[in-house]
Amino acid sequence: MPRHTDHDGRRRLIADAVCRLADERGLEGVTLRDVASCAGVSMGAVQRCFRTKEEMLVFALAHVGERLTGRVRDRPAPPTGRSARAALGHTLTEVSLSAEEHRAEARVWLAFVARAAVNPALAEVVRGAYSELRGLLARLIDEAAQPPCRRPEREADALLALADGLTVHVLLGRLSSEAASEILDDRLSSLCPPGAPPA
């Protein structure tokens, strides 16, 4: 058991190194040698954990996706009286990765998404992460929308696409984090108009 735990820990350590390098120079700048150096392990250790560079990238992408979906899925229970709309807003803010503290994660996620467009193994991981987020958002929309949303899954897809687009514009400096938050809030207000009874 300790050996297995150590192996898993080393794989996550290497995944974190991949993400740091991807943030600094993009995925094209990620080499096995640099990953080993960044993680503080030998090349042999990297090769024992991952048979190929693609396997390493797939694991690192899943690691990023798990952090994001985990933050959304494991969010604290809303305080008494907090509306489903507020919970939906919090979730969507997390998904958009536009906050300053998530800027590095946003750069890494988008680098992986761009690579996934031409890499089926990475695309499968991205689709899985989006599928889980879609389910979470659809459930919140079903609770929060006033009047009730007839197609919460379709609305969840629209919100995911909006969040992704806002992330790109914030990273490029075209929009500020504050402007992105206001756009998300406007969209949520169309789902849950001010003055509507809380869900």
NUBAGU-926544 format. One record per residue (C-alpha): x, y, z. Coordinates in nm, 2 decimals, decimal comma. Example, Ala and Ser with C-alpha at 12.3 -4.5 7.8 and 13.67 -1.06 7.14 Angstrom:
% NUBAGU-926544
+--------+--------+--------+
!     xx !     yy !     zz !
+--------+--------+--------+
!   1,23 !  -0,45 !   0,78 !
!   1,37 !  -0,11 !   0,71 !
+--------+--------+--------+
This chain:
% NUBAGU-926544
+--------+--------+--------+
!     xx !     yy !     zz !
+--------+--------+--------+
!   0,00 !   0,00 !   0,00 !
!   0,27 !   0,26 !   0,09 !
!   0,45 !   0,18 !  -0,24 !
!   0,12 !   0,24 !  -0,44 !
!   0,05 !   0,56 !  -0,25 !
!   0,41 !   0,68 !  -0,32 !
!   0,36 !   0,60 !  -0,69 !
!   0,04 !   0,80 !  -0,71 !
!   0,19 !   1,09 !  -0,52 !
!   0,49 !   1,09 !  -0,76 !
!   0,25 !   1,09 !  -1,06 !
!   0,07 !   1,39 !  -0,92 !
!   0,40 !   1,56 !  -0,85 !
!   0,50 !   1,51 !  -1,21 !
!   0,16 !   1,63 !  -1,33 !
!   0,20 !   1,95 !  -1,12 !
!   0,54 !   2,00 !  -1,29 !
!   0,38 !   1,96 !  -1,64 !
!   0,13 !   2,22 !  -1,54 !
!   0,39 !   2,47 !  -1,42 !
!   0,59 !   2,43 !  -1,74 !
!   0,27 !   2,45 !  -1,96 !
!   0,18 !   2,78 !  -1,78 !
!   0,53 !   2,92 !  -1,85 !
!   0,58 !   2,81 !  -2,21 !
!   0,28 !   2,62 !  -2,34 !
!   0,26 !   2,25 !  -2,40 !
!   0,50 !   2,26 !  -2,69 !
!   0,77 !   2,36 !  -2,44 !
!   0,71 !   2,06 !  -2,21 !
!   0,98 !   1,80 !  -2,25 !
!   1,04 !   1,49 !  -2,03 !
!   1,38 !   1,62 !  -1,93 !
!   1,24 !   1,96 !  -1,82 !
!   0,95 !   1,79 !  -1,64 !
!   1,19 !   1,57 !  -1,44 !
!   1,40 !   1,88 !  -1,35 !
!   1,09 !   2,08 !  -1,25 !
!   0,95 !   1,80 !  -1,04 !
!   1,29 !   1,73 !  -0,88 !
!   1,30 !   1,37 !  -0,99 !
!   1,51 !   1,17 !  -1,23 !
!   1,42 !   1,10 !  -1,59 !
!   1,40 !   0,73 !  -1,49 !
!   1,14 !   0,82 !  -1,23 !
!   0,93 !   1,00 !  -1,49 !
!   0,96 !   0,70 !  -1,73 !
!   0,86 !   0,46 !  -1,46 !
!   0,55 !   0,66 !  -1,39 !
!   0,45 !   0,72 !  -1,75 !
!   0,54 !   0,50 !  -2,05 !
!   0,50 !   0,79 !  -2,30 !
!   0,48 !   1,16 !  -2,31 !
!   0,12 !   1,14 !  -2,42 !
!   0,03 !   0,92 !  -2,12 !
!   0,19 !   1,19 !  -1,90 !
!   0,00 !   1,47 !  -2,06 !
!  -0,33 !   1,27 !  -2,04 !
!  -0,27 !   1,22 !  -1,67 !
!  -0,18 !   1,59 !  -1,61 !
!  -0,49 !   1,70 !  -1,80 !
!  -0,71 !   1,47 !  -1,59 !
!  -0,54 !   1,61 !  -1,28 !
!  -0,63 !   1,97 !  -1,38 !
!  -0,99 !   1,87 !  -1,46 !
!  -1,03 !   1,69 !  -1,13 !
!  -0,91 !   2,00 !  -0,94 !
!  -1,17 !   2,21 !  -1,12 !
!  -1,46 !   1,98 !  -1,09 !
!  -1,37 !   1,90 !  -0,74 !
!  -1,39 !   2,27 !  -0,64 !
!  -1,73 !   2,29 !  -0,79 !
!  -1,86 !   1,95 !  -0,67 !
!  -1,73 !   1,99 !  -0,31 !
!  -1,83 !   2,35 !  -0,26 !
!  -1,94 !   2,43 !   0,09 !
!  -2,31 !   2,39 !   0,16 !
!  -2,49 !   2,73 !   0,11 !
!  -2,56 !   2,93 !   0,42 !
!  -2,92 !   2,92 !   0,54 !
!  -3,12 !   3,14 !   0,31 !
!  -2,88 !   3,14 !   0,03 !
!  -3,06 !   3,09 !  -0,30 !
!  -2,99 !   2,83 !  -0,56 !
!  -2,92 !   3,12 !  -0,79 !
!  -2,63 !   3,23 !  -0,57 !
!  -2,50 !   2,87 !  -0,57 !
!  -2,52 !   2,87 !  -0,95 !
!  -2,33 !   3,20 !  -0,97 !
!  -2,06 !   3,07 !  -0,74 !
!  -2,03 !   2,75 !  -0,95 !
!  -2,02 !   2,94 !  -1,28 !
!  -1,75 !   3,17 !  -1,15 !
!  -1,54 !   2,87 !  -1,06 !
!  -1,59 !   2,71 !  -1,40 !
!  -1,50 !   3,03 !  -1,59 !
!  -1,15 !   3,04 !  -1,42 !
!  -1,15 !   3,42 !  -1,47 !
!  -1,05 !   3,51 !  -1,11 !
!  -0,70 !   3,62 !  -1,06 !
!  -0,61 !   3,32 !  -0,84 !
!  -0,71 !   3,08 !  -1,11 !
!  -0,53 !   3,26 !  -1,40 !
!  -0,24 !   3,01 !  -1,42 !
!  -0,49 !   2,72 !  -1,42 !
!  -0,69 !   2,89 !  -1,69 !
!  -0,38 !   2,91 !  -1,91 !
!  -0,29 !   2,55 !  -1,86 !
!  -0,65 !   2,43 !  -1,92 !
!  -0,68 !   2,62 !  -2,25 !
!  -0,34 !   2,50 !  -2,36 !
!  -0,47 !   2,14 !  -2,31 !
!  -0,80 !   2,21 !  -2,48 !
!  -0,62 !   2,35 !  -2,79 !
!  -0,40 !   2,03 !  -2,80 !
!  -0,71 !   1,82 !  -2,75 !
!  -0,86 !   1,94 !  -3,07 !
!  -0,60 !   1,73 !  -3,26 !
!  -0,53 !   1,46 !  -2,99 !
!  -0,81 !   1,20 !  -2,94 !
!  -0,68 !   1,08 !  -2,60 !
!  -0,67 !   1,43 !  -2,46 !
!  -1,01 !   1,51 !  -2,62 !
!  -1,17 !   1,22 !  -2,43 !
!  -1,05 !   1,36 !  -2,10 !
!  -1,17 !   1,71 !  -2,19 !
!  -1,51 !   1,58 !  -2,29 !
!  -1,54 !   1,39 !  -1,96 !
!  -1,47 !   1,70 !  -1,76 !
!  -1,72 !   1,90 !  -1,95 !
!  -1,98 !   1,63 !  -1,92 !
!  -1,94 !   1,63 !  -1,54 !
!  -1,96 !   2,01 !  -1,53 !
!  -2,27 !   2,01 !  -1,75 !
!  -2,44 !   1,77 !  -1,52 !
!  -2,36 !   1,99 !  -1,21 !
!  -2,48 !   2,31 !  -1,39 !
!  -2,79 !   2,15 !  -1,52 !
!  -2,90 !   2,04 !  -1,17 !
!  -2,84 !   2,39 !  -1,03 !
!  -3,03 !   2,55 !  -1,32 !
!  -3,32 !   2,31 !  -1,26 !
!  -3,33 !   2,43 !  -0,90 !
!  -3,27 !   2,80 !  -0,97 !
!  -3,44 !   2,91 !  -1,29 !
!  -3,75 !   3,12 !  -1,26 !
!  -3,97 !   3,04 !  -1,45 !
!  -3,84 !   2,68 !  -1,46 !
!  -3,61 !   2,60 !  -1,74 !
!  -3,75 !   2,35 !  -1,98 !
!  -3,41 !   2,24 !  -2,11 !
!  -3,16 !   2,28 !  -1,83 !
!  -2,89 !   2,07 !  -2,01 !
!  -2,91 !   2,30 !  -2,31 !
!  -2,87 !   2,60 !  -2,08 !
!  -2,58 !   2,43 !  -1,91 !
!  -2,41 !   2,39 !  -2,25 !
!  -2,47 !   2,76 !  -2,32 !
!  -2,32 !   2,86 !  -1,98 !
!  -2,02 !   2,64 !  -2,03 !
!  -1,95 !   2,79 !  -2,37 !
!  -2,00 !   3,14 !  -2,23 !
!  -1,76 !   3,07 !  -1,94 !
!  -1,49 !   2,93 !  -2,18 !
!  -1,52 !   3,23 !  -2,41 !
!  -1,49 !   3,48 !  -2,12 !
!  -1,18 !   3,29 !  -1,99 !
!  -1,02 !   3,35 !  -2,33 !
!  -1,10 !   3,72 !  -2,34 !
!  -0,98 !   3,77 !  -1,98 !
!  -0,65 !   3,59 !  -2,05 !
!  -0,60 !   3,80 !  -2,37 !
!  -0,66 !   4,12 !  -2,17 !
!  -0,96 !   4,21 !  -2,37 !
!  -1,19 !   4,19 !  -2,07 !
!  -1,12 !   4,24 !  -1,70 !
!  -1,22 !   3,98 !  -1,44 !
!  -1,48 !   4,23 !  -1,32 !
!  -1,63 !   4,27 !  -1,66 !
!  -1,65 !   3,89 !  -1,71 !
!  -1,82 !   3,86 !  -1,37 !
!  -2,08 !   4,12 !  -1,48 !
!  -2,15 !   3,94 !  -1,80 !
!  -2,20 !   3,61 !  -1,61 !
!  -2,43 !   3,79 !  -1,37 !
!  -2,63 !   3,94 !  -1,65 !
!  -2,68 !   3,59 !  -1,80 !
!  -2,78 !   3,45 !  -1,46 !
!  -3,03 !   3,74 !  -1,41 !
!  -3,20 !   3,64 !  -1,73 !
!  -3,24 !   3,29 !  -1,58 !
!  -3,34 !   3,41 !  -1,24 !
!  -3,47 !   3,77 !  -1,27 !
!  -3,43 !   4,00 !  -0,97 !
!  -3,74 !   3,98 !  -0,75 !
!  -3,83 !   3,63 !  -0,85 !
!  -3,91 !   3,41 !  -0,56 !
!  -3,59 !   3,23 !  -0,44 !
!  -3,56 !   2,86 !  -0,55 !
+--------+--------+--------+
